Amino acid sequence: MTELTDALRHRYTCKAYDASRRLPDPIVQQLLAALRYSPSSVNSQPWHFIVADNAEGKERIAKATAGSYAYNAAKVLNASHVIVLCARNELPDDYLQAVLDQEQADGRFADEAAREGQRKGRAGYVAQHESAGDVAEWTQKQTYIAQGFLLLAAGLLGVDATPMEGFDPAALDAEFGLKEKGFSPAVIVSLGYHADGDFNATLPKSRLPEAVLFSRA
Ligand SMILES: Cc1cc2nc3c(=O)[nH]c(=O)nc-3n(C[C@H](O)[C@H](O)[C@H](O)COP(=O)(O)O)c2cc1C
């Protein structure tokens, strides 16, 4: 079995964390790199990640797991690290300029024509989504790509993880002032090591058969 196949088979959604175990910093750095290096349409990188690595930070995030989301509270509070993956609500000109400037600084453009081509191409896609009124939906999709990268990286690094849509976005807005910053929370991912009593650690994986999922063109 390859390292990848092994990680795909063994990664699972952790339901209970060992609160006494902390992720080593070099592992955390690799997980954050998986987020940062995730691909996005026209390199828009329309996301922001809030990282909690201490009790106070995790308690702030856990405010979004009150009431009907209480089943996720311990997964936030007992994990080693918790990340809120946010999507940008809009992609205004000054933000697009900052992305272009970064690409320039990173040496992406051989000349002015290449830079202008990239600027125009990206602006065209953004304008298309602005006309369709679905910029926020588009940026959320990109943010879910980052989630996928994070979960796979965790699996490869032997880190347990929990992706969570079960939270109150309004509570996160209120706690972190997300709206004023132009962000909406997409998903929360807890990271750490599972507790001995995690029922989900020993359950077999269940997936639809290949014949249902794949067909040939
Ligand atoms: C976007 C997303 C949201 C999810 N939300 C939750 C959640 O709120 N709480 C939870 O315990 N699991 C959550 N899950 C875990 C799924 O139930 C799980 O991925 C699925 O059952 C497949 O199992 P596996 O991850 O163990 O392979 C979520 C998964 C994804 C991808």
PDBQT file of the ligand as one rigid body, heavy atoms in Angstrom, charges set to zero:
ROOT
HETATM    1  C1  LIG A 301     -17.962  19.774   5.012  1.00  0.00    +0.000 C 
HETATM    2  C2  LIG A 301     -18.093  18.742   6.103  1.00  0.00    +0.000 A 
HETATM    3  C3  LIG A 301     -18.832  19.012   7.231  1.00  0.00    +0.000 A 
HETATM    4  C4  LIG A 301     -18.909  18.090   8.284  1.00  0.00    +0.000 A 
HETATM    5  N1  LIG A 301     -19.528  18.432   9.460  1.00  0.00    +0.000 NA
HETATM    6  C5  LIG A 301     -19.393  17.614  10.537  1.00  0.00    +0.000 A 
HETATM    7  C6  LIG A 301     -19.817  18.026  11.832  1.00  0.00    +0.000 A 
HETATM    8  O1  LIG A 301     -20.335  19.130  12.024  1.00  0.00    +0.000 OA
HETATM    9  N2  LIG A 301     -19.605  17.177  12.885  1.00  0.00    +0.000 N 
HETATM   10  C7  LIG A 301     -19.015  15.953  12.720  1.00  0.00    +0.000 A 
HETATM   11  O2  LIG A 301     -18.844  15.230  13.713  1.00  0.00    +0.000 OA
HETATM   12  N3  LIG A 301     -18.636  15.515  11.492  1.00  0.00    +0.000 NA
HETATM   13  C8  LIG A 301     -18.792  16.321  10.419  1.00  0.00    +0.000 A 
HETATM   14  N4  LIG A 301     -18.346  15.905   9.167  1.00  0.00    +0.000 N 
HETATM   15  C9  LIG A 301     -17.763  14.566   9.011  1.00  0.00    +0.000 C 
HETATM   16  C10 LIG A 301     -18.536  13.665   8.034  1.00  0.00    +0.000 C 
HETATM   17  O3  LIG A 301     -19.685  13.153   8.662  1.00  0.00    +0.000 OA
HETATM   18  C11 LIG A 301     -17.575  12.577   7.562  1.00  0.00    +0.000 C 
HETATM   19  O4  LIG A 301     -16.539  13.160   6.811  1.00  0.00    +0.000 OA
HETATM   20  C12 LIG A 301     -18.255  11.494   6.718  1.00  0.00    +0.000 C 
HETATM   21  O5  LIG A 301     -19.226  10.804   7.446  1.00  0.00    +0.000 OA
HETATM   22  C13 LIG A 301     -17.231  10.506   6.150  1.00  0.00    +0.000 C 
HETATM   23  O6  LIG A 301     -16.539   9.865   7.194  1.00  0.00    +0.000 OA
HETATM   24  P1  LIG A 301     -14.959   9.956   7.379  1.00  0.00    +0.000 P 
HETATM   25  O7  LIG A 301     -14.570  11.436   7.375  1.00  0.00    +0.000 OA
HETATM   26  O8  LIG A 301     -14.726   9.359   8.740  1.00  0.00    +0.000 OA
HETATM   27  O9  LIG A 301     -14.307   9.225   6.286  1.00  0.00    +0.000 OA
HETATM   28  C14 LIG A 301     -18.282  16.831   8.129  1.00  0.00    +0.000 A 
HETATM   29  C15 LIG A 301     -17.568  16.551   6.956  1.00  0.00    +0.000 A 
HETATM   30  C16 LIG A 301     -17.449  17.491   5.977  1.00  0.00    +0.000 A 
HETATM   31  C17 LIG A 301     -16.591  17.198   4.774  1.00  0.00    +0.000 C 
ENDROOT
TORSDOF 0
